[in-house]
């Protein structure tokens, strides 16, 4: 073939010009694998000098790179076996320790049925190979499915996920096929999206439900846009992301906000409303949640003046701490009370907004007010009653004291003593009731005054001795010698504490 290609001097001259002008590494061998012609690019790459210096030398003789020499041996063997060579290979000749990538194509030249030579075409595809690797990495790293196709719906590029879900081994198996060959793709739907792009829309973005109503639903986010060049649109790129994981939580959130009786608002870090529950919309006097979403949080109090908006507990809420409180709110149904809390929303420890929740506590407030009113009435009743009872009881004790000073026989003195003890105990109970009313009214006070401990102990023992005798218990009082004879404090309260302790001891001792 080479001999036929170079029949005269003119053809030889043209051949030489082509070999000097081509950017490819071209090597033309004779049948014995010696060099007949080498392109300028190949001579420069292998540092071979002029053509005359190369002619007649063996191919393996001029190749200095040991890796390329091994590849050349295999290529020559392939050609001798009647098989063409077409493959890519790397070489570490590139500066900065980077590999160069080359593509070699080789075939034999025949004349009248016999091999007269071998031709090697070697292209530097480093840039293309790097770009291809980058594109493949990008496509494989995107979590969705990507398909690039032309106007005729012929697939130009696709992600591995598209190939796998359609039963293909690799995305390269899809190149050149039609979108109609993808069993999982609704081509009619895609054609409708392309029509919209042609009519002027620059980008199509939609969320579409996939699957029948009986199966588990799936939602896909679909992005379709044109791929343009200086000559105009030559194709389209479609990206499909599975949004089911995001759609379900949003649907749950929407349902909760719709069904919750609490007033709920979700704000972004700048205080703009992102979500609002049905109950807060109604409580604040709005017709629709759409009036709130996208508005500053101050709009929440549009129909309630600026008092609540200026409340420092609300206005000063930050993304660093929670805020709690109670606020009144005037509604068409009257004044209502709400317990509110504002908490920062965090994602992986970073603030992304606020969650404001308010609970209607009007019934609890009303019940509390009623209970407090009843308690105050009870305390007033107990105070009045105890005051009223103390007057006749003091008269009874006074008359008993006068009676004790008159001449009495031993039996009468015993009766008078029991009356005095019982009256004193009853007066103590009345004083306790008065103390309860004072405690509930938070008006209990303690008096500091000196008192004799022995006298206090004697009075306490006399008050409990009757019950001790009734149960036939033994009772003794041992006083530490280090206890001072005179103490300072509220003698009456100390007596009350000791009497209560001793009464319980008598009560629960067999």
C-alpha positions as CSV (number, residue, x, y, z in Angstrom):
1,X,0.0,0.0,0.0
2,X,2.8,2.4,0.9
3,X,4.5,1.7,-2.5
4,X,1.3,2.6,-4.3
5,X,0.9,5.7,-2.2
6,X,4.3,7.0,-3.3
7,X,4.5,6.4,-7.1
8,X,6.4,9.6,-8.0
9,X,8.4,12.5,-6.7
10,X,5.3,14.7,-6.3
11,X,3.6,12.2,-4.1
12,X,6.8,11.7,-2.1
13,X,7.0,15.5,-1.5
14,X,3.3,15.6,-0.4
15,X,3.9,12.7,1.9
16,X,6.9,14.4,3.5
17,X,4.9,17.6,4.0
18,X,2.1,15.7,5.7
19,X,4.6,13.8,8.0
20,X,6.1,17.1,9.0
21,X,2.8,18.9,9.5
22,X,0.8,16.3,11.5
23,X,0.8,16.7,15.3
24,X,0.5,12.9,15.6
25,X,3.3,10.6,16.3
26,X,3.3,8.6,13.1
27,X,5.8,5.7,12.5
28,X,5.8,3.8,9.2
29,X,7.7,0.5,9.4
30,X,8.8,-1.9,6.6
31,X,7.7,-5.5,6.8
32,X,10.9,-6.4,8.8
33,X,9.9,-3.8,11.4
34,X,12.7,-1.3,10.4
35,X,11.7,2.4,10.1
36,X,10.9,3.8,6.7
37,X,9.3,7.1,7.7
38,X,8.7,9.1,11.0
39,X,6.7,12.2,11.5
40,X,8.4,15.3,12.9
41,X,6.3,15.0,16.1
42,X,7.5,11.5,16.7
43,X,11.2,12.4,16.0
44,X,10.9,15.2,18.5
45,X,9.3,13.0,21.1
46,X,11.9,10.2,20.8
47,X,14.9,12.6,20.1
48,X,15.6,10.9,16.8
49,X,17.1,13.8,14.8
50,X,16.4,13.8,11.0
51,X,14.5,11.2,9.0
52,X,17.6,10.0,7.4
53,X,19.1,9.2,10.8
54,X,16.1,6.9,11.6
55,X,15.6,5.1,8.3
56,X,16.6,1.4,8.5
57,X,16.8,1.3,12.3
58,X,14.5,-1.1,14.2
59,X,11.5,0.3,16.1
60,X,12.6,-1.2,19.4
61,X,16.1,0.2,18.9
62,X,14.9,3.8,18.8
63,X,12.4,3.5,21.7
64,X,14.2,4.5,24.9
65,X,11.3,4.2,27.3
66,X,11.3,0.6,28.7
67,X,7.5,0.6,29.3
68,X,6.8,1.7,25.7
69,X,9.3,-0.9,24.4
70,X,7.3,-3.6,26.1
71,X,4.1,-2.3,24.7
72,X,5.6,-2.0,21.2
73,X,6.6,-5.7,21.3
74,X,3.1,-6.7,22.1
75,X,1.7,-4.4,19.4
76,X,4.0,-5.9,16.8
77,X,2.9,-9.4,17.9
78,X,-0.8,-8.3,17.5
79,X,-0.1,-7.0,14.0
80,X,1.8,-10.2,13.0
81,X,-1.2,-12.2,14.2
82,X,-3.5,-10.1,11.9
83,X,-5.2,-8.1,14.6
84,X,-5.3,-4.3,14.6
85,X,-4.2,-2.3,17.6
86,X,-6.3,0.3,19.3
87,X,-5.7,1.1,23.0
88,X,-4.8,3.8,25.5
89,X,-1.7,3.7,27.7
90,X,0.1,6.0,30.2
91,X,3.8,7.1,30.2
92,X,5.6,8.8,33.0
93,X,7.6,11.1,30.7
94,X,5.5,14.2,31.6
95,X,7.2,16.8,33.8
96,X,6.2,17.3,37.4
97,X,5.9,13.5,37.8
98,X,2.6,13.5,36.0
99,X,1.6,10.7,33.5
100,X,1.0,11.4,29.9
101,X,-1.8,9.4,28.3
102,X,-1.6,8.2,24.6
103,X,-3.8,6.4,22.3
104,X,-2.2,4.1,19.7
105,X,-3.8,2.8,16.5
106,X,-1.8,0.5,14.3
107,X,-2.5,-1.6,11.3
108,X,-0.6,-3.4,8.5
109,X,0.0,-2.1,5.0
110,X,-0.6,-4.7,2.3
111,X,0.1,-4.8,-1.4
112,X,-1.3,-7.6,-3.6
113,X,-2.0,-9.7,-0.6
114,X,1.3,-9.4,1.1
115,X,2.4,-7.3,4.1
116,X,4.7,-4.5,3.0
117,X,4.7,-2.4,6.2
118,X,3.1,-1.4,9.4
119,X,1.8,2.1,10.4
120,X,1.5,3.4,14.0
121,X,-0.6,6.5,14.8
122,X,0.0,7.7,18.4
123,X,-2.0,10.6,19.8
124,X,-1.4,12.5,23.0
125,X,-4.8,12.3,24.8
126,X,-3.6,13.5,28.2
127,X,-5.9,16.5,28.3
128,X,-8.9,14.5,27.0
129,X,-8.2,11.6,29.3
130,X,-8.0,13.9,32.3
131,X,-11.2,15.7,31.4
132,X,-12.9,12.3,30.9
133,X,-11.7,11.2,34.3
134,X,-12.9,14.4,35.9
135,X,-16.3,14.1,34.2
136,X,-16.7,10.5,35.2
137,X,-15.7,11.3,38.8
138,X,-18.2,14.2,38.9
139,X,-21.0,12.1,37.5
140,X,-20.3,9.2,39.8
141,X,-20.1,11.5,42.9
142,X,-23.5,13.1,42.3
143,X,-26.0,11.3,44.5
144,X,-28.7,11.4,41.7
145,X,-29.0,10.0,38.2
146,X,-27.6,12.0,35.3
147,X,-28.3,11.6,31.6
148,X,-27.0,13.8,28.8
149,X,-28.7,13.4,25.5
150,X,-29.1,15.2,22.1
151,X,-32.2,16.5,20.3
152,X,-32.8,13.0,18.9
153,X,-32.9,11.6,22.5
154,X,-29.6,9.8,21.8
155,X,-27.6,9.2,25.0
156,X,-24.3,11.0,25.0
157,X,-23.3,10.5,28.7
158,X,-24.9,8.9,31.8
159,X,-24.0,8.1,35.4
160,X,-23.3,4.6,36.5
161,X,-26.5,4.6,38.6
162,X,-28.6,5.0,35.4
163,X,-26.8,2.1,33.8
164,X,-27.3,-0.2,36.8
165,X,-31.0,0.5,37.4
166,X,-31.6,-0.2,33.7
167,X,-29.7,-3.5,33.6
168,X,-26.5,-2.3,31.9
169,X,-23.0,-3.1,33.1
170,X,-21.5,0.4,32.5
171,X,-22.6,3.8,31.5
172,X,-20.5,3.4,28.4
173,X,-22.9,0.7,27.3
174,X,-25.6,3.4,27.1
175,X,-23.7,5.8,24.8
176,X,-25.4,5.9,21.4
177,X,-28.6,4.3,22.7
178,X,-31.9,6.1,22.8
179,X,-33.8,7.3,25.9
180,X,-36.5,4.8,24.8
181,X,-34.0,2.0,25.7
182,X,-34.2,3.0,29.4
183,X,-36.9,0.9,30.9
184,X,-37.2,3.0,34.1
185,X,-37.6,6.3,32.3
186,X,-40.9,7.9,31.3
187,X,-39.8,9.3,27.9
188,X,-43.2,10.9,27.2
189,X,-42.8,13.0,30.4
190,X,-39.2,13.9,29.4
191,X,-40.4,15.0,26.0
192,X,-42.9,17.3,27.6
193,X,-40.1,18.9,29.7
194,X,-38.1,19.4,26.5
195,X,-41.0,21.1,24.8
196,X,-41.2,23.6,27.7
197,X,-37.4,24.3,27.4
198,X,-37.8,24.9,23.7
199,X,-40.7,27.3,24.4
200,X,-38.4,29.5,26.5
201,X,-37.9,28.1,30.0
202,X,-34.2,28.1,30.8
203,X,-34.4,25.4,33.5
204,X,-37.1,22.9,34.5
205,X,-37.3,21.9,38.1
206,X,-40.1,19.6,39.3
207,X,-40.9,17.2,42.1
208,X,-42.8,14.1,40.7
209,X,-44.3,11.2,42.5
210,X,-43.0,7.8,41.2
211,X,-44.7,4.4,41.6
212,X,-48.3,3.2,41.6
213,X,-50.7,4.0,44.4
214,X,-50.5,0.5,45.9
215,X,-46.8,0.4,46.2
216,X,-44.4,2.5,48.4
217,X,-44.4,6.0,46.8
218,X,-41.2,7.7,45.8
219,X,-40.7,11.3,45.0
220,X,-38.0,12.5,42.5
221,X,-36.6,16.0,42.1
222,X,-36.1,16.5,38.3
223,X,-33.8,19.2,36.9
224,X,-33.6,19.5,33.1
225,X,-31.6,22.2,31.3
226,X,-30.1,22.8,27.9
227,X,-26.4,22.2,26.9
228,X,-25.4,25.0,24.6
229,X,-22.4,25.8,22.4
230,X,-21.6,28.8,20.2
231,X,-23.7,27.1,17.5
232,X,-26.8,26.9,19.8
233,X,-28.4,24.1,21.7
234,X,-27.0,20.6,20.9
235,X,-28.4,18.6,23.8
236,X,-29.9,18.4,27.3
237,X,-28.8,17.3,30.7
238,X,-31.3,15.8,33.1
239,X,-30.5,15.2,36.8
240,X,-32.9,13.1,39.0
241,X,-32.6,13.1,42.8
242,X,-34.6,10.8,45.1
243,X,-36.3,13.3,47.4
244,X,-38.3,10.7,49.4
245,X,-36.1,11.0,52.4
246,X,-36.8,14.8,52.5
247,X,-40.4,14.7,51.4
248,X,-41.6,12.4,54.2
249,X,-40.2,14.5,57.1
250,X,-41.7,17.6,55.5
251,X,-45.1,15.9,55.2
252,X,-44.9,14.8,58.8
253,X,-44.0,18.3,59.8
254,X,-46.9,19.7,57.8
255,X,-49.3,17.3,59.4
256,X,-48.1,18.0,62.9
257,X,-48.3,21.8,62.4
258,X,-51.8,21.3,61.0
259,X,-53.1,19.0,63.8
260,X,-51.3,20.5,66.8
261,X,-53.3,22.5,69.3
262,X,-50.1,24.4,70.3
263,X,-49.1,27.6,68.6
264,X,-45.9,26.8,66.7
265,X,-43.7,28.9,64.5
266,X,-40.3,28.1,63.0
267,X,-38.0,31.0,62.1
268,X,-34.7,31.2,60.2
269,X,-31.6,32.7,61.9
270,X,-32.6,36.2,60.8
271,X,-36.1,35.9,62.3
272,X,-38.1,35.2,59.1
273,X,-41.1,32.9,59.5
274,X,-40.6,29.6,57.7
275,X,-43.5,27.5,59.1
276,X,-46.6,28.4,61.1
277,X,-49.2,26.0,62.6
278,X,-52.9,26.3,62.0
279,X,-53.6,27.1,65.6
280,X,-51.2,30.1,65.7
281,X,-52.6,31.5,62.5
282,X,-56.1,31.4,64.0
283,X,-55.1,32.7,67.5
284,X,-53.2,35.7,66.0
285,X,-56.1,36.7,63.8
286,X,-54.7,35.7,60.3
287,X,-56.7,34.1,57.6
288,X,-54.0,31.9,56.2
289,X,-50.5,30.7,57.1
290,X,-49.4,32.1,53.7
291,X,-49.6,35.6,55.3
292,X,-46.9,34.6,57.8
293,X,-44.5,32.5,55.9
294,X,-41.6,34.6,54.6
295,X,-42.5,37.6,56.8
296,X,-40.4,38.9,59.7
297,X,-41.4,37.5,63.1
298,X,-42.8,40.9,64.3
299,X,-45.7,40.3,61.8
300,X,-46.9,37.6,64.2
301,X,-48.2,40.4,66.5
302,X,-49.7,42.6,63.7
303,X,-53.2,42.5,65.3
304,X,-52.0,42.8,68.9
305,X,-50.0,46.0,68.9
306,X,-46.3,46.2,69.6
307,X,-46.4,45.4,73.3
308,X,-45.7,41.7,72.7
309,X,-43.2,42.4,69.9
310,X,-41.3,44.7,72.3
311,X,-41.4,42.2,75.2
312,X,-37.6,41.8,76.0
313,X,-38.1,38.1,76.6
314,X,-39.2,37.7,73.0
315,X,-37.3,40.5,71.3
316,X,-34.0,39.5,72.8
317,X,-34.3,35.8,72.0
318,X,-30.9,34.5,70.6
319,X,-29.6,31.4,69.0
320,X,-27.5,30.6,72.0
321,X,-30.1,30.1,74.8
322,X,-33.7,29.1,75.4
323,X,-36.4,31.6,76.6
324,X,-39.4,30.8,78.7
325,X,-42.3,32.9,79.9
326,X,-46.1,33.5,80.1
327,X,-47.9,36.2,78.1
328,X,-51.6,37.4,77.8
329,X,-53.2,37.6,74.4
330,X,-56.4,39.2,73.5
331,X,-58.4,37.0,71.1
332,X,-62.0,37.2,69.7
333,X,-62.9,34.8,72.5
334,X,-61.5,37.1,75.2
335,X,-58.1,37.3,76.9
336,X,-56.1,34.1,76.8
337,X,-52.9,33.2,78.6
338,X,-50.1,31.4,76.9
339,X,-46.9,29.7,78.2
340,X,-44.2,30.2,75.5
341,X,-40.7,28.9,74.9
342,X,-38.3,29.9,72.3
343,X,-35.5,27.4,71.6
344,X,-32.6,27.6,69.1
345,X,-32.7,25.0,66.3
346,X,-29.4,23.2,65.9
347,X,-28.0,20.9,63.2
348,X,-24.7,19.2,64.1
349,X,-24.2,21.8,66.8
350,X,-24.7,24.8,64.4
351,X,-27.7,27.1,64.8
352,X,-30.2,27.1,61.9
353,X,-33.1,29.0,63.3
354,X,-35.7,29.2,66.1
355,X,-38.5,27.0,67.3
356,X,-41.3,29.0,69.1
357,X,-44.0,27.1,70.9
358,X,-46.9,28.6,72.9
359,X,-49.5,26.6,74.9
360,X,-52.9,27.9,75.9
361,X,-52.9,27.8,79.7
362,X,-56.0,30.0,80.2
363,X,-57.9,27.2,81.9
364,X,-55.0,26.4,84.2
365,X,-54.6,30.1,85.0
366,X,-58.3,30.4,85.8
367,X,-58.2,27.2,87.9
368,X,-55.1,28.6,89.7
369,X,-56.8,31.9,90.4
370,X,-59.8,30.1,91.8
371,X,-57.7,27.9,94.0
372,X,-55.7,30.8,95.3
373,X,-59.0,32.7,96.0
374,X,-60.3,29.6,97.8
375,X,-57.1,29.3,99.8
376,X,-57.3,33.0,100.8
377,X,-60.9,32.5,101.9
378,X,-59.9,29.4,103.9
379,X,-57.0,31.3,105.5
380,X,-59.3,34.2,106.4
381,X,-61.8,31.8,107.8
382,X,-59.3,29.9,109.9
383,X,-57.8,33.2,111.2
384,X,-61.2,34.6,112.1
385,X,-62.3,31.3,113.7
386,X,-59.1,30.9,115.7
387,X,-59.4,34.4,116.9
388,X,-63.0,33.9,117.9
389,X,-62.2,30.6,119.7
390,X,-59.2,31.9,121.6
391,X,-61.3,34.5,123.5
392,X,-63.6,32.0,125.2
393,X,-60.7,29.5,125.7
394,X,-58.7,32.2,127.5
395,X,-61.8,32.9,129.7
396,X,-62.0,29.1,130.5
397,X,-58.4,28.9,131.4
398,X,-58.7,32.1,133.5
399,X,-61.7,30.9,135.4
400,X,-60.0,27.6,135.9
401,X,-57.0,29.4,137.4
402,X,-59.3,31.3,139.7
403,X,-61.1,28.1,140.7
404,X,-57.8,26.5,141.5
405,X,-57.0,29.2,144.1
406,X,-60.2,28.5,146.1
407,X,-60.2,25.9,148.9
408,X,-60.6,22.4,147.2
409,X,-60.5,18.9,148.3
410,X,-57.9,16.6,146.6
411,X,-60.4,15.2,144.1
412,X,-61.6,18.6,143.0
413,X,-57.9,19.8,142.6
414,X,-57.4,16.8,140.3
415,X,-60.4,17.7,138.2
416,X,-59.2,21.3,138.0
417,X,-55.8,20.2,136.9
418,X,-57.2,18.0,134.1
419,X,-59.4,20.9,133.0
420,X,-56.4,23.2,132.9
421,X,-54.3,20.7,130.9
422,X,-57.1,20.0,128.4
423,X,-57.9,23.7,128.0
424,X,-54.2,24.4,127.4
425,X,-54.0,21.7,124.7
426,X,-57.1,23.0,123.0
427,X,-55.7,26.5,123.0
428,X,-52.5,25.1,121.5
429,X,-54.6,23.5,118.7
430,X,-56.3,26.8,118.1
431,X,-52.9,28.5,118.0
432,X,-51.8,25.9,115.5
433,X,-54.8,26.6,113.2
434,X,-53.9,30.3,113.4
435,X,-50.3,29.5,112.5
436,X,-51.5,27.5,109.5
437,X,-53.4,30.6,108.3
438,X,-50.3,32.7,108.8
439,X,-48.1,30.3,106.9
440,X,-50.4,30.2,103.9
441,X,-50.6,34.0,104.0
442,X,-46.8,34.1,104.2
443,X,-47.1,36.2,107.4
444,X,-45.4,33.8,109.9
445,X,-42.7,35.5,111.9
446,X,-40.3,34.2,114.6
447,X,-39.7,36.1,117.8
448,X,-36.2,36.1,119.4
449,X,-36.3,36.3,123.2
450,X,-34.5,34.6,126.1
451,X,-36.2,31.7,127.7
452,X,-35.3,29.0,130.3
453,X,-34.8,25.6,128.8
454,X,-35.8,23.8,132.0
455,X,-39.1,25.6,132.1
456,X,-39.8,24.8,128.4
457,X,-39.0,21.2,128.9
458,X,-41.2,21.0,132.0
459,X,-44.2,22.4,130.1
460,X,-43.7,20.0,127.1
461,X,-43.5,17.0,129.4
462,X,-46.7,18.0,131.3
463,X,-48.5,18.3,127.9
464,X,-47.6,14.8,126.7
465,X,-47.6,13.0,130.1
466,X,-51.3,12.3,130.0
467,X,-51.0,10.4,126.7
468,X,-47.9,8.6,127.9
469,X,-49.7,7.4,131.0
470,X,-52.8,6.3,129.0
471,X,-50.6,3.9,127.0
472,X,-48.6,2.9,130.1
473,X,-45.3,3.9,128.4
474,X,-42.1,4.7,130.3
475,X,-40.8,8.2,129.6
476,X,-37.7,10.0,130.8
477,X,-35.9,13.3,129.9
478,X,-32.1,13.4,130.0
479,X,-30.6,16.8,129.6
480,X,-26.9,17.2,128.5
481,X,-25.0,19.2,131.2
482,X,-23.6,21.4,128.4
483,X,-27.0,22.7,127.4
484,X,-27.2,26.4,128.6
485,X,-29.8,27.2,131.2
486,X,-31.0,30.2,129.1
487,X,-31.5,30.1,125.4
488,X,-32.5,32.8,122.9
489,X,-35.2,32.0,120.3
490,X,-39.0,31.7,119.8
491,X,-40.0,29.6,122.8
492,X,-43.5,28.9,121.5
493,X,-42.3,27.5,118.1
494,X,-39.7,25.3,119.9
495,X,-42.5,24.0,122.1
496,X,-44.6,23.3,119.0
497,X,-41.8,21.3,117.4
498,X,-41.0,19.2,120.5
499,X,-44.7,18.6,121.3
500,X,-45.3,17.3,117.7
501,X,-42.3,15.1,117.8
502,X,-43.3,13.6,121.2
503,X,-46.9,13.2,120.3
504,X,-45.9,11.2,117.2
505,X,-43.5,9.1,119.3
506,X,-46.3,8.3,121.8
507,X,-48.7,7.6,118.9
508,X,-46.4,5.2,117.1
509,X,-44.9,3.4,120.1
510,X,-46.6,0.1,121.1
